[in-house]
Amino acid sequence: MSSYNRRDFLRTSLIGGAAITWSNPVKVISSIVSQENQGTSVSVISGNDRADMAFRALQPFAKQIKRSIGNRRVVLKPNNVLIYVPLACTHAETLEGVLEFLKSINKINNVIIAESSASGSTLEGFHNYGYYSLLSKYPVKLVDLDNEKFETLYVIDEKDFRPHPVRVSGVILDQDSYVISVARMKTHNTVGATLSLKNIVLGAPIKDKGFTLFNEDKRFSPRARESRQGAISYKRLLHGSGFHAINFNLASLAQKLHPDLAVIDGFEGMEGNGPTLGTPIDHRVCVASQDWLAADRVGVELMGIDFSRIGYLNFCSQMGLGITDLSKIEITGENLKDHIKTYKLPDNFEKQGVWMNPKS
């Protein structure tokens, strides 16, 4: 890496990303083979009940999902970026709909709901959002990924363009985990939109014990709010100090860190300055697919966002990690065009577009 300058790195970023993460490509290959065998289909459902919508969105794929799970543990990964902002996080009713579906295909007995919240205690967030109520209905466990095994992957930072190690959840990386991304449809202040993939890639990096955020206490500086006693949140490193790096890091890590199944709840989305400071938008849609990239592509379309402006998903498409050509995606359920809403974009959306130009 010492021989690379910034322009060289960005010109070869996609190839470089493959070199960083393809050392153990089993999950990538199995995903591509699955797409070839099953085709690409995305379910779009509307309604007035989150749980019912998630259940119905998954039904068209019941046989394939049951076969794909086999004897593997099922990991439901919600998006709980903050533990005290419900609009930014996965609703308990959406999880209930997925659990009810798993029950219907007899795959409910080896399921965990697992997360590493970007701020504060993951289990406190589970309590705040009513996840504990699910334990009385289903034989599931709530897991804080910060307390589980981890592996080391590498990301880059625009300050030096060198590989930086990040500790990533071994539960998410485990080949014996069938990972379901249960995400919320939101705009995003660094990458435009956050859907099923980003929920996995940014949720998998763990926090060291002792890490905490004091976002609500403005007496502390940003640096003080980000750490305590030297503890680290490896999520922060993925942002890479710029719009080029975060889009590259997301696409690079997606080769190993991606869901086996995508469920995107757009019952009430977030628009504007997401993923935490946006405002609600009444949308009442749900998207599901075994091709996470196709699901995210359809999600972006439903949000009325120009897909060509979402860097990391375009990089993933160029890497062949899924299907993004709408003419090659079979939409089941309802007509996609009937449910498109134009989400208000983040205030800095135009600045985010610098990823499209080489870094000099």
SEDREN-209008 format. One line per field, with one value per residue: x, y, z of N, C-alpha, C in turn; residue number from 1. Coordinates in steps of 0.02 Angstrom, whole numbers. Each point is the difference from the previous one (the first is absolute). Layout:
<pts>
n.x = X_... $
n.y = Y_... $
n.z = Z_... $
ca.x = X_... $
ca.y = Y_... $
ca.z = Z_... $
c.x = X_... $
c.y = Y_... $
c.z = Z_... $
pos = NUM_... $
</pts>
This chain:
<pts>
n.x = 41_63_-4_-58_-17_-31_24_59_-9_-26_50_30_-46_-35_55_20_-64_1_58_-30_-57_29_39_-63_-5_-4_-11_51_38_-17_11_55_19_-19_27_51_-5_-10_43_-21_-28_-37_-19_-52_-10_-64_-14_-38_35_48_-24_-61_24_38_-52_-42_46_5_-65_9_43_-56_-11_19_-35_-51_8_4_-48_-32_60_4_37_-59_30_-45_21_-26_-25_42_5_-57_11_-7_7_-62_-7_58_-43_17_-61_-21_-49_49_36_-57_-7_66_-7_-56_34_53_-47_-25_66_-17_18_-38_27_30_-30_41_-11_42_33_35_-37_-10_-50_34_-39_22_10_26_30_17_17_34_17_-6_64_5_-49_47_35_-55_13_67_26_7_61_12_39_46_10_-2_-42_-3_17_61_1_58_-29_6_6_-17_46_-38_13_3_-60_-1_11_-60_21_-53_-25_-15_-65_24_-51_10_65_-26_30_-3_7_-66_27_-47_8_-19_-1_14_-47_63_-1_58_31_19_-53_-42_10_-35_15_-5_39_-13_-60_22_23_-45_-41_37_31_39_-23_59_10_-48_-11_-7_-59_19_-35_-35_63_-21_6_-6_64_-3_63_-17_-48_53_33_18_51_3_-62_-10_-33_3_-62_28_43_-60_-12_60_-28_-50_-32_61_30_-52_-8_65_5_-57_20_58_-26_-40_60_9_-16_-43_-63_-26_-33_-33_-15_-34_-6_-47_-26_50_17_65_-17_33_19_-17_20_15_10_-24_-48_-57_-7_-65_25_0_65_9_66_1_59_15_-10_45_41_-36_-3_65_10_-44_32_57_-25_-21_61_-6_51_40_-9_11_-36_-17_56_-10_-63_21_44_-48_-37_49_-2_-62_-14_-33_-66_15_1_-43_23_49_-37_-22_-48_-4_-63_29_-31_63_-22_-45_61_19_40_-2_51_-8_48_56_10_42_-58_1_20_-48_-22_44_-34_-38_40_55_27_13 $
n.y = -61_-3_-41_-4_42_55_30_-30_17_60_4_-29_43_-12_-1_56_20_-26_30_52_-11_-13_11_11_-17_-46_49_33_-54_-18_65_1_-58_25_58_-35_-35_56_34_59_-5_54_-9_32_18_16_43_-19_-56_24_-34_17_61_-4_-27_42_46_-40_-3_42_10_-21_-33_51_42_-42_-10_65_5_-53_-18_54_35_25_49_27_41_29_58_-3_47_18_5_63_-19_-14_60_0_-37_-64_1_-10_36_32_0_19_41_14_8_31_31_10_19_34_8_-1_65_-10_-60_34_48_49_51_22_42_47_28_49_4_3_-24_-51_-31_58_2_-64_20_53_-45_-28_-12_18_36_-4_4_31_18_8_-59_65_18_46_20_20_19_53_-46_-4_-55_16_26_2_54_26_63_48_48_52_-3_-66_-22_-18_-65_4_-34_-38_0_-56_2_-49_23_62_-8_-30_-48_-14_64_-4_52_24_44_23_35_64_23_22_66_21_28_-63_-42_46_-66_-21_-61_-56_19_64_-25_-42_37_46_-52_-30_57_-25_9_27_-44_34_-15_64_23_62_-25_-19_-7_61_-14_-59_1_4_16_42_20_-6_16_-53_25_34_-14_-47_40_-62_18_41_-51_-30_55_-17_45_-29_32_9_7_33_28_11_21_31_19_19_22_26_-10_19_64_-48_20_-54_43_39_34_42_27_14_-31_19_31_12_64_37_27_-57_-51_58_49_-50_6_-17_-53_10_-62_-38_-13_-60_-9_-55_-28_-55_47_8_-7_-50_-23_15_-30_-47_-6_9_-44_-38_18_-14_-41_41_-61_34_30_-64_26_-18_14_55_9_-16_39_44_-17_6_40_21_3_49_-38_51_1_-15_43_-58_44_-28_-16_60_44_-5_17_-43_-16_34_19_65_-33_42_27_-28_46_-49_-18_63_16_-43_33_24_-53_35_42_-13_-29_65 $
n.z = 0_24_-53_31_-48_17_-54_11_64_-12_-44_51_23_-54_-39_29_-5_-61_-8_30_-32_-57_52_18_-65_48_43_-30_-8_62_12_-38_24_60_-19_-24_56_36_-39_-24_59_-2_63_-26_64_-1_47_52_-7_39_52_-18_-10_54_32_-28_16_52_1_-50_49_27_-55_-37_40_4_-64_-9_45_-22_22_-37_42_16_-31_41_-48_55_-18_52_-46_26_64_-22_-64_19_-26_31_35_0_-24_62_-26_-29_55_29_-52_6_65_-13_-48_40_42_-50_-5_64_1_53_-1_-47_34_-20_41_-46_40_-28_46_-44_44_57_46_-34_57_18_-59_7_62_-21_-45_60_-12_64_-24_-46_56_15_-61_-1_-17_8_-18_47_-50_44_-62_40_23_-66_-32_-20_-61_-33_-24_-61_19_-43_8_-17_64_-9_-17_63_1_28_53_-12_61_-31_11_38_35_-23_11_53_-34_65_-15_3_-33_39_-48_59_-56_9_-39_-13_-1_-28_52_-14_-7_19_5_53_-22_-36_-50_0_11_-46_-50_17_0_-47_-16_47_62_16_48_28_-65_-5_-13_6_-51_52_18_-16_65_-28_-16_-67_9_49_-42_-40_54_34_34_-59_19_-45_-42_-22_16_43_6_-6_35_21_39_-35_-47_-25_58_24_-60_-3_64_-10_-60_25_57_-46_-24_63_8_-14_-4_27_39_-42_56_-40_59_-45_52_40_-55_-10_-6_-44_57_-33_37_31_-44_-36_-45_29_-40_-8_-2_53_-8_-26_2_-38_10_-35_-45_48_-52_-25_63_8_-59_16_59_-34_-44_50_19_-66_16_-32_-22_-54_48_5_23_63_-15_-30_49_42_-38_-2_64_-24_53_-52_-6_-44_-54_6_-62_43_35_21_-7_59_8_2_-36_-18_-60_25_21_-54_50_-6_27_49_-37_24_45_14_-28_-22_61_18_-53_43_26_-41_32_-37_53_1 $
ca.x = -41_41_15_-61_-22_-72_-32_10_-43_-70_-7_0_-35_-42_45_31_-49_-5_60_-2_-51_-14_43_-44_-58_-52_-66_-12_-14_-65_-52_-6_-29_-70_-34_-4_-46_-67_-23_-4_-69_-8_-69_-21_-64_-24_-51_-8_24_71_13_-34_35_63_-18_-23_56_45_-35_17_66_-1_35_72_30_4_55_63_16_22_14_37_-31_-27_19_-38_41_-36_41_-10_56_-4_-43_-53_-36_-38_-8_61_15_-46_-59_-11_-52_32_33_-52_-22_51_-2_-60_14_46_-42_-42_40_32_70_-4_31_71_-2_22_-3_68_18_48_-25_54_7_-29_-7_-43_-57_-44_-38_-51_-53_-35_-41_-49_20_-6_-68_1_25_-57_-38_42_60_58_46_26_72_42_57_62_23_11_63_9_55_29_1_37_-30_48_-17_25_56_64_-11_32_-49_-9_-37_-62_-27_-66_-35_8_-67_-23_43_-2_-34_-58_-52_-42_-9_-57_3_-67_21_-51_13_21_52_62_39_66_-4_-63_-55_21_-50_18_72_35_-17_46_71_14_-20_45_57_-20_28_38_-33_13_-17_-67_-10_-40_-26_-50_32_40_59_58_22_-13_50_-16_-62_10_39_11_56_35_-39_-8_-54_29_-45_24_55_-26_-17_60_15_-21_-52_31_20_-56_-31_46_1_-63_-1_54_-19_-61_18_-4_-51_-64_-53_-27_-69_-12_-68_6_-62_-14_-66_14_71_31_26_39_67_11_-43_-22_-30_-51_-70_-39_-39_-49_11_-40_23_50_38_37_32_60_54_0_15_-62_-46_20_-13_-72_-11_21_-50_-60_13_4_69_38_45_69_32_15_65_19_-42_26_61_-20_-25_58_35_-40_-25_-72_-32_-27_-38_-70_-30_17_-26_-71_-35_-60_-42_-34_35_51_-12_-56_19_59_-6_63_27_43_69_40_23_66_-1_41_70_15_14_72_25_-1_61_61_27_66 $
ca.y = 61_60_25_29_66_0_-11_-70_-43_5_-30_-73_-14_-60_-57_-3_-25_-72_-31_2_-42_-63_-53_-54_22_-51_30_35_-48_-31_49_5_-63_1_43_-33_-57_19_60_57_21_45_7_66_-7_59_-18_42_-37_-17_-72_-33_17_-39_-70_-9_13_-58_-61_-27_-34_-45_-63_14_21_-59_-41_36_0_-67_-8_58_47_59_62_59_59_64_60_42_46_35_-38_42_33_-55_9_-21_-70_-52_-7_-68_-34_-27_-62_-50_-28_-46_-58_-38_-35_-56_-51_-33_-48_-43_20_48_-27_17_69_53_69_20_67_41_68_50_41_-26_-72_-34_-31_54_17_-52_14_62_-10_-52_-66_-52_-28_-55_-61_-37_-27_-42_-26_36_31_67_-5_59_-23_25_-50_-63_-7_46_-10_63_19_62_55_54_67_48_38_-31_-52_-63_-45_7_-59_9_-62_-11_-55_-67_-28_19_-30_-73_-34_-35_49_24_69_38_71_28_71_52_41_66_37_-3_61_-11_-42_12_-44_-59_-52_-64_-13_43_-25_-54_20_47_-30_-54_22_3_51_-26_9_65_54_30_65_47_45_46_48_44_25_-38_9_-61_-52_-28_-37_-61_-51_4_-41_-29_-51_15_-26_-14_25_65_-8_-14_61_15_72_32_-33_-51_-58_-38_-38_-55_-49_-37_-48_-49_-47_-35_-65_-49_21_16_-45_-54_19_71_24_73_28_69_20_70_10_62_41_57_-11_-64_-53_10_66_12_6_-58_4_-54_-34_-62_-53_-46_-32_-59_-38_-38_39_62_58_14_29_69_37_14_47_66_22_18_62_54_23_-20_-54_14_44_-38_-26_-67_-49_-4_-39_-70_-22_-9_-60_-58_-29_-7_29_68_18_-12_-42_-70_-17_-16_28_-37_36_59_38_44_70_26_14_44_65_38_18_59_-23_35_67_-3_-53_19_-9_-71_-23_2_-68_-16_26_-26_41_25 $
ca.z = 0_4_-67_-28_19_5_-65_-18_41_-21_-67_6_63_-2_0_66_48_-8_28_73_32_-34_24_22_-39_-1_4_-62_-52_13_-16_-73_-23_19_-48_-65_5_19_-32_45_10_57_21_23_33_37_50_59_58_-13_6_-55_-62_-2_-10_-69_-47_0_-20_-67_0_57_-13_-10_63_44_-25_11_72_18_72_25_47_-32_35_-20_14_-6_-5_59_-1_64_46_28_-55_-32_-72_-34_15_-22_44_26_-39_-61_23_14_-63_-24_45_-15_-62_16_34_-50_-39_49_10_55_61_6_-24_45_-22_19_-22_36_-10_-10_60_61_12_-48_35_22_-60_-8_50_-20_-60_10_-26_51_-3_-49_33_27_-57_-43_35_-28_48_-17_5_-11_-39_31_49_-35_-34_-56_-47_-22_-70_-10_-37_-14_23_-48_27_-16_-50_22_32_72_24_37_29_-29_32_-25_-8_-67_-50_6_-54_28_15_-54_24_-28_14_10_0_-9_-60_24_-34_39_-9_-31_-60_-35_21_38_-7_31_3_48_66_17_-1_55_64_19_41_70_44_57_65_30_-46_9_-33_38_-51_27_46_-42_37_-21_-69_-40_15_66_-4_-39_33_72_21_-56_-35_-71_-42_-66_-50_-21_-48_-67_-34_-39_-5_-62_-40_-41_39_28_-54_-16_55_1_-56_10_53_-20_-28_54_47_-32_25_-42_-15_15_14_9_25_-19_26_14_-15_23_-55_22_27_32_26_69_11_-50_20_-24_-61_-2_-64_6_-45_26_-54_21_-54_14_-31_39_-42_-36_49_12_-62_0_54_-23_-49_37_34_-49_-3_-59_21_-22_49_61_-18_20_-35_-68_4_9_-64_-43_24_-15_62_-4_-59_10_-60_16_-52_14_66_0_57_20_47_-25_-52_29_-16_39_70_3_33_-5_65_5_5_50_-20_-31_-50_-58_19_1_-68_-18_-10_-72_-31_31_54_-20 $
c.x = 42_15_-61_-5_-76_-34_7_-50_-72_-10_-5_-40_-40_42_32_-47_-7_60_-1_-46_-12_44_-40_-68_-59_-70_-18_-21_-68_-57_-11_-32_-75_-40_-10_-52_-72_-28_-4_-72_-3_-75_-12_-72_-19_-53_0_25_71_12_-30_36_65_-14_-19_55_45_-33_19_64_3_41_75_35_8_59_68_20_28_7_36_-40_-24_17_-42_40_-42_49_-17_59_3_-49_-57_-36_-38_-5_61_11_-55_-55_-9_-52_27_36_-52_-26_48_0_-61_9_46_-37_-41_38_41_75_6_41_74_10_26_-15_64_17_60_-20_58_11_-32_-5_-49_-62_-48_-43_-55_-59_-41_-49_-47_18_-9_-70_-4_19_-57_-41_40_62_64_43_20_75_33_63_67_30_16_68_5_57_25_-3_34_-38_53_-27_31_58_67_-6_40_-53_0_-42_-64_-23_-73_-31_11_-67_-27_42_-5_-39_-61_-55_-38_-23_-57_7_-71_10_-60_20_16_48_61_46_71_-4_-68_-58_29_-57_27_75_34_-17_47_72_17_-22_49_62_-22_28_39_-40_21_-17_-70_-2_-43_-29_-48_31_48_60_63_16_-17_49_-16_-63_10_37_5_56_32_-39_-17_-65_28_-47_25_53_-25_-16_59_15_-19_-49_29_10_-60_-35_43_-2_-63_-1_52_-20_-63_14_-2_-57_-63_-53_-15_-71_-10_-73_7_-69_-6_-69_2_75_26_28_40_67_5_73_-27_-38_-53_-70_-40_-34_-44_3_-39_17_49_30_36_30_59_61_0_12_-62_-51_17_-12_-74_-17_17_-52_-64_8_7_70_33_53_73_38_19_63_13_-41_20_65_-16_-26_58_40_-39_-29_-76_-26_-28_-39_-73_-34_14_-24_-75_-31_-63_-40_-36_43_47_-18_-57_20_63_-19_67_21_41_72_37_24_66_3_44_74_20_22_73_28_4_62_61_25_70_38 $
c.y = 63_29_32_74_-1_-14_-73_-44_2_-31_-76_-23_-64_-62_-8_-28_-74_-35_-2_-53_-67_-58_-60_10_-47_32_37_-48_-32_48_4_-63_0_43_-35_-55_22_60_56_25_42_8_70_-5_67_-22_48_-34_-25_-75_-38_12_-40_-73_-13_11_-61_-63_-27_-40_-55_-64_11_19_-59_-44_33_0_-69_-7_60_39_61_62_57_61_63_57_45_47_42_-37_41_40_-53_6_-24_-75_-48_-10_-72_-38_-29_-65_-54_-32_-50_-64_-44_-39_-60_-56_-39_-50_-45_13_50_-22_14_71_47_67_32_68_26_72_49_43_-34_-76_-31_-29_53_23_-51_11_60_-12_-61_-69_-56_-31_-59_-66_-43_-33_-50_-23_31_28_68_1_67_-24_24_-51_-68_0_50_-23_68_7_68_50_53_66_50_41_-30_-55_-63_-45_9_-59_21_-68_-7_-62_-67_-35_15_-35_-76_-32_-39_47_17_69_34_73_27_75_46_43_71_33_2_58_-11_-42_4_-41_-59_-50_-65_-11_41_-19_-55_25_48_-27_-53_22_11_61_-35_11_67_58_26_66_44_52_52_54_44_31_-34_14_-64_-56_-32_-42_-67_-54_11_-48_-38_-53_24_-26_-10_22_66_-6_-13_63_29_72_32_-41_-53_-64_-39_-40_-60_-53_-42_-53_-54_-52_-39_-69_-56_15_20_-48_-56_16_72_12_74_28_74_22_74_10_62_37_58_-22_-64_-16_11_66_16_5_-57_14_-62_-34_-66_-52_-45_-36_-60_-35_-40_31_68_62_19_33_73_43_20_51_71_28_22_67_59_29_-26_-52_14_44_-36_-41_-73_-54_-6_-39_-75_-29_-14_-62_-64_-34_-9_34_69_25_-17_-43_-74_-22_-12_27_-41_42_57_37_51_74_30_23_43_65_35_22_64_-24_38_68_-2_-49_17_-9_-74_-26_3_-69_-18_23_-27_48_22_24 $
c.z = 0_-68_-33_18_-3_-67_-21_38_-26_-68_4_60_-3_1_69_52_-5_31_75_28_-33_24_25_-33_1_-1_-64_-55_10_-17_-75_-28_15_-48_-66_2_10_-39_51_3_63_13_25_25_32_50_58_64_-15_0_-58_-66_-6_-14_-72_-51_-6_-28_-70_-1_53_-12_-7_66_47_-21_14_73_20_75_30_52_-39_42_-29_21_-11_-9_59_7_64_46_28_-54_-39_-76_-38_1_-22_51_22_-41_-65_17_13_-64_-29_43_-14_-66_12_36_-51_-43_46_7_57_61_8_-28_54_-33_25_-29_40_-13_-7_61_59_2_-49_35_28_-59_-13_47_-21_-57_5_-25_51_1_-49_33_28_-56_-41_38_-29_57_-25_14_-14_-35_29_49_-32_-34_-58_-44_-22_-75_-6_-42_-13_27_-48_26_-19_-53_16_30_76_24_36_26_-20_31_-34_-10_-70_-53_-3_-58_23_22_-64_22_-37_21_5_10_-6_-59_22_-50_46_-17_-25_-64_-34_25_38_1_28_7_54_72_23_6_56_67_24_39_72_36_54_64_30_-46_15_-38_45_-49_29_44_-39_37_-23_-73_-39_16_68_-3_-35_38_75_16_-58_-38_-70_-27_-70_-56_-28_-54_-71_-39_-38_-13_-66_-41_-47_41_26_-53_-21_54_2_-55_10_51_-18_-29_52_48_-37_25_-49_-22_22_12_16_17_-20_22_17_-10_33_-61_29_27_41_3_70_10_-52_30_-31_-67_-2_-68_-4_-53_38_-60_28_-61_27_-33_34_-43_-41_46_12_-62_-4_54_-20_-49_36_36_-48_-8_-63_21_-19_49_65_-12_17_-34_-73_-2_7_-65_-48_20_-15_61_1_-62_17_-61_12_-52_11_69_-6_65_14_49_-34_-51_32_-11_41_70_7_33_-5_69_-4_13_55_-26_-38_-59_-60_16_1_-68_-21_-11_-75_-37_35_54_-20_60 $
pos = 1_2_3_4_5_6_7_8_9_10_11_12_13_14_15_16_17_18_19_20_21_22_23_24_25_26_27_28_29_30_31_32_33_34_35_36_37_38_39_40_41_42_43_44_45_46_47_48_49_50_51_52_53_54_55_56_57_58_59_60_61_62_63_64_65_66_67_68_69_70_71_72_73_74_75_76_77_78_79_80_81_82_83_84_85_86_87_88_89_90_91_92_93_94_95_96_97_98_99_100_101_102_103_104_105_106_107_108_109_110_111_112_113_114_115_116_117_118_119_120_121_122_123_124_125_126_127_128_129_130_131_132_133_134_135_136_137_138_139_140_141_142_143_144_145_146_147_148_149_150_151_152_153_154_155_156_157_158_159_160_161_162_163_164_165_166_167_168_169_170_171_172_173_174_175_176_177_178_179_180_181_182_183_184_185_186_187_188_189_190_191_192_193_194_195_196_197_198_199_200_201_202_203_204_205_206_207_208_209_210_211_212_213_214_215_216_217_218_219_220_221_222_223_224_225_226_227_228_229_230_231_232_233_234_235_236_237_238_239_240_241_242_243_244_245_246_247_248_249_250_251_252_253_254_255_256_257_258_259_260_261_262_263_264_265_266_267_268_269_270_271_272_273_274_275_276_277_278_279_280_281_282_283_284_285_286_287_288_289_290_291_292_293_294_295_296_297_298_299_300_301_302_303_304_305_306_307_308_309_310_311_312_313_314_315_316_317_318_319_320_321_322_323_324_325_326_327_328_329_330_331_332_333_334_335_336_337_338_339_340_341_342_343_344_345_346_347_348_349_350_351_352_353_354_355_356_357_358_359_360 $
</pts>
